[in-house]
Amino acid sequence: MRIAIIARRAQGINGTGGMERAATEIALGLHQRGHDIELVTSTPAGEARIDLPFRVTLLQPRQRMGIRGWWDYRPWVQAVADHVRANPPDFIVSFYGDVAALSPGSPPVFLFTYGLEWYVTPGIHGLGLKRTYGPLGLAAVRHAAFLPTCGAVHLSRLHRVARKHLRPDAEAVHLHNWKQPDADAGPTTARAEARAALGLPEDAVVLGVVSRLAADKRLDVAVRAVHALRAEQPNLHFLIGGDGPERAALQAIAQGNPAIRFLGRVDDATARNVMRASDATVSVARTQYQLFTVIEALSLGVPVLCADAESQEGLIKEGVTGFILPHADDNSMQRALRRLLAMPPEARAAMEAACLREVAEGYTLDDAITAIDTTAKRAVAGAAGHG
């Protein structure tokens, strides 16, 4: 079967985030299942070495960095539609608004919409995002035959914001985000080794995050909380891996506090060490469901301090796999950190075991690929039956 993976950004070409990673991993997984894969993505802003075992089609316009990249989005969407019209696949997997301009009668689309509600809700994202991603995301929904949903909360919110745009025959497909393919090994690298590699004291209490440093991630809440607690909790450390437009602002909040370290963009090995060295991570982002980082943290036995537990579809259980913040504010974060600091070793060990159990089944890349593969075969067989 010929399957097109359409993603403006894809890891290894022009992006490193969660959905960028998903695009490349889905393409690789479906290729390994024997499908004829084409990854359709944007021309990278910088030169990148592309070494993938399937076709990669780079469409213009060249993707620029920062806010200017949003201006390129509408012509990119049209370029996708033109490419699909000229080279129709049997099935399409895509993200957000990338297929917004497809023609009627295009191949079946499996459309990831995680976060769409935030792009169409006033007061959450910047004007550029709302003017561009929101309308195009809703337009893409009109073409979607299949909408992967990571749970009931995501599905209900999607219906609330996109009800008028959904196809009458659109089908929800239950599909969790997934942990890294090597995460099943669990916390095999000893925490002490990871801490030594990062220059951390073995007896430190470590909060760790690997994330794009953007306003919607709200990491300023955690930075302020750690900065405020450092005087009374000298063994508290905060490691922040990643880069982005908010880095300078976050560093200003940290005021040079030596307990708060900004590692910049990190490679996969360092990112894994950050998580393995951590006693907890934080999830206070406003924009996503079942964050890849949350699932990966749990797969390593790392509990989560979470401000929007509902969007994590039950993964974060109060006092079991993390602590739920009633609000994404400094006081709530400080209270959660104090609870973490007060936990005896046996309680932390019990929480680590609970985290590992929570994502032991159903959260692998293979599970996701199976769901997409099964859906694609069913869709193509159905189309052939009606042909």
N, C-alpha and C positions, 0 to 999 in steps of 0.2 A: 504494500500500500504506500502511496506517495503522500507524505505528511509534511506540511509546511509549519514550522515554528516561527511565528512572526512576533518579534520583540525589538523595540527600538534600541534597547540596550541589552547586551548579553555578556556575561562574565568571560574574560579571556579575550574580549574584543574591545569593548568600550564601556565597561561598567563592572562594579564589584559588590553591589548591594544584594538584598534578598531576592527580588524578582529577577535581577540580572543573572544571579546564580541559578535560579529556577529554570530560566529559559535554556541555558546551556545543559543543565543536568537532565531536563526532560528530553532535549534533542539527543543526548548521548544514550539515555535509557531506551528510547524508542528505536534508535539505530541498532542497539544491541538485541532488540526483539525482532530484528530482521526487516524493519520498515525502511523505505527509501526516504531519507530525511533531507530537507532543505531548511537551513536556518536563515531567515530573512531579517536583516538588522540594518542599523544605520551606519553610514561611513563613520569611522571613529574620528574623534577630534584630534587625536595624536596617533602616531604610527603604532601599530600593535602586531605582534607576531601571531598569526592565526594557524593553529595546528590542530584541526579537528577532522575526524574520519568521515565527514559527510560534506555536502555542498554548503558553502556559506555565500549568500548573496548580499552584497553591500549596496544599499540604495542611497542615492542622494536625497535630500541635501546633506552635506557634511554636518554632523552634529557638533554644535559649538557648546562651550562650557557656560555654566551660570544661567542667568535669566535669558540671555540671547538664545539658548537652546530651546526655550519654549516657543520662540517665534518660528523655529524650524519645524514645529510639530505638525501643523496643518499640511504643509507641502509633503512631509514624510508620509502622512496618512494617505494622501492622494497617490504618492508613488507606490505605496503598498497595493492600493486598489488596481492601479495600472498593471503592476507586476502579476497579481493574481489573475487578472483578466487574460493576460498573455500567456501565463504558465499555470493553468488551474491544477491544484493538487486534488487529492481525494478527500482530504480532511485538514483542518486548520486548528492549531493551538495558538492562542494569542493572549494579550494582556491589555487591560484598560481600554484606551481608545484607538489602538493601532489599526483596527479593522473598521473604523467608523465609516469609511467611504466605499466599502464593497458594494458591488452591484447586486440587485435582486437575482436570486438563483445561484449565488456563489456557493462553494462547497460548505458543508457543515462546519460550524465554528464552535470550539471549546474555549470559552472566554473566562480568564481569571479577572475578577472585578474587585479583589480585596482592596478596601480603602476607597471605593468609589463614592460612598456616602459623604466622605470628608471633602471631596472635590466639588460637591454640589450643595454643601451646607454653608450658609453665610458665616463669616467671622472666624473661620478656622484656618484656611490657607490664604496665601497672598492672592492679590487680584489676578496676577498672571495665570496662576494655576486654576482659579475658578473660571476665568474666561476661556481657558483653553481645554484643560483636562475634563472639566465637568461636562460641558456640552458634547465633546467628542466621546467621552465615556458612555454617556447615555445613548448616543448614536450607535456606538458599537454594540450595546446591549440588544438593539433591534435586530442585529444579524446573528445573535448567539442562539444556537440550537441547544447548547449545553452550558450550564453555569456551575462550575465547581464551587461548593460551599463547605467551609470548615465546621459548620454546626448550625444549630437552630437560631442563635442570636444573629450570626452573619446573614442567614437566609431571610430572617424577618426584617432586618435593616435594609437589605437589598431590595426586598419587595416594597418597603415603604418609600424609598427614594426613586425607584425605577419601575413601579407598577405599570405606568402608562406606556412604557417603552418595551416591556417584555413581549416576546412572541407568544401567541396563545399556546403553541406546542413546545415552548422552552422547557427543558428538563433540568432540575437540580441534581448534581452529582456530588455525593459526599466525598470530600477529599481533604485530609489534613495537610497542613504544611509538614515538612519532614526534617529529620535531623540529618546531619552530615553523614555520608555513606560510611565513614570510619568510626562513627560515634558509638556503635554497638560494643566497642571495646570497653566503654565505660571509663572511669577515672584510672586508667592503667598507668599513666605517667604519675608517679607519686607527687602529691601536692608539694612536698618538700622540694622535689627536683624542679618543679615548675616555678616555685618561689625563688629558688636559688638562681635559676636562669634569668629571672626578672629583677634580681637584687633585692628581694623582700625578706624581712626577718621571718623565720619559721613560725614564730608565735604571734605573728600579726593577724588581725582580723581584716580581711580584704574584701572590698566591694570592687567588682570588675565589670567593665562594659566594653564591648566592641561594637561600634555603631558609626553611622554617618553623623557628623556633628551638625545637625540642622535644628531649626527652631521647633519643628513639630515633635522632635524627640524629647524635648523638655528636660534635658540633662542638667540644666541650671538648677533644678530643684535638688538633685542629688549633690551637686557640687557645693551649693550653699549649706546643705545639711551637714556634710562631712566637714566643711570648713568650720562651721559653728561648734561641732562636737570635738574637734581635734584637741582642744585644750584639756578637756576632761577625759578624753579617751586617746591617750598618746599612741596606742597600738593599732588605731584605725587607719587604714590606707585605702585609697581609691585609685584604681588603674583605669585609664580611658584610652582605648585603642581606636583609631579612626581619625578622619579629618573631615573638614567641611566648613561651610560659611560661618558657623557659630563658634569656631575654635577660639578666635581672639576674645570674643565676649565671655566665653567660659573661663579662659585663662585669667581674664580681668577679675571675675568673681572669685577665683581661687586665690588671688592676691599672693601668688608665689608660695603658697602653702606646700611644704615639701612632702606632705602626705598625699597630695593630689598630683598624679603624674600623667601628663599627656604624651602618649607614645607616638602620635601621628599615625599615618597609614602603616598597617602592619601586614606581614605575610601570614599565610595560613598557620604555620607552626607557632608563630608568636601569638596569634589570636587564640589558638587552642591553649597555649600556656597561660594566657590571661584568665581564661575561664577555669582551667584546672587549678590555678592558684587561688581562686576566689572562694570565699565563704558564702557569697550571695551576689546576685546581679539585680539590676533594676529594669522595670518596664513601665514607663510613664508616658510613652508615645501616644499621640492622639489619633493615629491614622491607620492602624493595621490590625488584622486579626491573626491570632495564633502566630506571633512573630517567629521567624526562623530562629532568632537568637534565644527566645524563651524555650523553644523545644530543644535546642542544642544544649542550653544550660541544664535543663532537667535531665537530659541524657547523660550528662557528666556528674549528676548528683548535686547540682548547684541550685539552691532555692532562689525564688524570685520575689523581690519587693515590688508589688504590682498595684498600680493605681486604677486600672480598668480591668478587673478580673473577669468581668462579663465577656469582654471581647476575646478572652483567651479560652472561652468555651469549656470552663470547668477544670482546666489544667492546674490553676493556682488555687489550692485549698488552704484556707486560713490555718496557720500553725502546723500544716502538714507538708506542703510543698512550697511554702513561702508565707509571706505576710501581706495582707490586703490593706492598702492605704485607702481610707475613706475619701481622701481628696489628694490631688497631685500638688501638694504644697509643702513648704519647708517643715512645718511642724509635724505633719503626718510622716514625712520621711525620717525626721529625727526620732520620732517615737518607734518606728519600725527598726531603725538602726540600733537603738538602745535595747530593744528586745533581742535582736541578733547578738549583740555584745554580751548580754546577760545569760545566754544559753550555755549550759554545761556541755562538755564534750559528748556525753552520751545522747543528749537531745539533738545535737547537730548531726551525729551519726545516724540517728533515726530519721531525721529529715532528709538526709542524703539518700538513704535507702528508699524512702517514699518517692522521692523525685525520680529515681531510676525505674521504679515500678510503674509510675504514671505514664511513661512513654515507651514502655517495653514492647508494646504491640500496636500496630496500626500507624506508626509515625516514621516509617522508613521510605526512602526514595522508591524502593521496589513496590511498596504498596501504592504509591502515587502513580507510578508508571503502569501498573496493572489496571488501575481505574481508568486511566486515559486510553490505554491499549484496548481494553474491553469496550469502552464507549465508542472508539473509532471504528472498530470492526462491526459493531452493531449498527452504527450510523450508515456505514458504507453498504452493508448487507441490506439494510432497509431501503436505501436509495436504489440499489440494484433491483430489489423486488418491486419497486414502483415504476421502474424504467420501462 
